[in-house]
Amino acid sequence: MTTSPLLMIPGPTPVAPDVLAALAEPVRSHTGPENAATMLRIQEGIRRLVGSAEARVHCFAGAGTLAMEAAIVNHAAPGDRVIVVSHGYFGDRFTEIGAALGMHTDVLRVEWGQRAGAGALRALLLRDDPPALVCMTHVDTSSGVLADCAEMAATVRAATPEAVIVLDGVCATGGIEETMDAWDVDVLLTGAQKALSVPPGLAILAVSARARSRRESLGDVHAYYADLRRWDASVDDPRKYFSTHAVSLLRALEVSLDGILAEGLPARFERHRRVAAMVRDGMGELGFSPLTNPAYAAPTLSVLALPDGADDAKLRAGMTERGVLIAPCLGPWAGRGIRIGHMGTVTESDAARTIDAAAAALGA
Ligand SMILES: Cc1ncc(COP(=O)(O)O)c(C=O)c1O
């Protein structure tokens, strides 16, 4: 076994040497000019990645789930109606957070591996009171389903123009094109550890003018650290203190964003599509078959049924012995298949190594 296994799980993902080197730099002051410059560059880089000219970008210590919670608690009040489009485990998490915060959640669910359609969403939007929020997941990391963000957001906007649209980009941002302004999405949230190729520990939110004005109209909310209004001054002037920034992770994100933008977004997204196709073809030759409807399968991970007679735990253990980590399936697919992440820095040679490890583990 190699000393550092190849992380082909759907996050955290491999981190490039220059990003790891940034983590080893001396720790900076959280209110100093160097960290302030880093934060402003991150804000600009994230706006480019998510396709927004003017979104306010928050980036604080925490995981993706904190960003989901912040997106909900800042833009709806207890008792408000929240609609969730769920394509699996992480869509369902939005409903759990909404319920924990005292909101009325209505969820649009489909069979795992399938995609919710605009017609069903429209019917839900027009039933009962207009929702304060509509939440959806760009790529659900459990089912591998890629949402049709453009169509779903346009459906929300047409039926309920005041609704704040929240998009979870945790398994997409940096690996798949996102155009927040063109889609008219209000909050695009993500984490550091997937297609942004940074270790876990940052909650990132890009927030539109519509969402900011919703936040203003709510007054006090049931949050403190996750209250975006308390962070606003330090977003506008990162030398201002609200809570201590994760300075080393921020520096790592700055370096990673430089690499992402230097690669070029179209080239990066194309690489993700190429590597996904290579993984699916190669694993298909070994007898794996898609669990996600191929028409909706995201380019950031593959969710595959095991070949007849193969054992999930034995396969993954055999691959781990060969230096490649992959993930089990979740929910109704647990035990039936595997999940292979291929996002961030992952290349064709990583895909080849994964396919070889699977072949060897199956044959062992
Ligand atoms: C799509 C999606 N949303 C949200 C989350 C939650 O992020 P975290 O585990 O960083 O809290 C994950 C985690 O894998 C995810 O894949």
The ligand as a MOL file (V3000), in Angstrom:
LIG
                    3D

  0  0  0     0  0            999 V3000
M  V30 BEGIN CTAB
M  V30 COUNTS 16 16 0 0 0
M  V30 BEGIN ATOM
M  V30 1 C -24.0660 18.0040 -1.8340 0
M  V30 2 C -23.6130 18.1460 -0.4260 0
M  V30 3 N -24.1840 19.0750 0.3420 0
M  V30 4 C -23.8130 19.2660 1.6030 0
M  V30 5 C -22.8370 18.4860 2.1780 0
M  V30 6 C -22.4740 18.7080 3.5960 0
M  V30 7 O -21.1750 19.1870 3.6920 0
M  V30 8 P -20.2730 18.9120 4.9790 0
M  V30 9 O -20.0520 17.4490 5.0830 0
M  V30 10 O -19.0200 19.6890 4.6730 0
M  V30 11 O -21.0130 19.4550 6.1480 0
M  V30 12 C -22.2110 17.4960 1.4260 0
M  V30 13 C -21.1590 16.6500 2.0120 0
M  V30 14 O -20.6530 15.7410 1.4200 0
M  V30 15 C -22.6150 17.3240 0.0970 0
M  V30 16 O -22.0470 16.3960 -0.6700 0
M  V30 END ATOM
M  V30 BEGIN BOND
M  V30 1 1 1 2
M  V30 2 1 2 3
M  V30 3 2 2 15
M  V30 4 2 3 4
M  V30 5 1 4 5
M  V30 6 1 5 6
M  V30 7 2 5 12
M  V30 8 1 6 7
M  V30 9 1 7 8
M  V30 10 2 8 9
M  V30 11 1 8 10
M  V30 12 1 8 11
M  V30 13 1 12 13
M  V30 14 1 12 15
M  V30 15 2 13 14
M  V30 16 1 15 16
M  V30 END BOND
M  V30 END CTAB
M  END
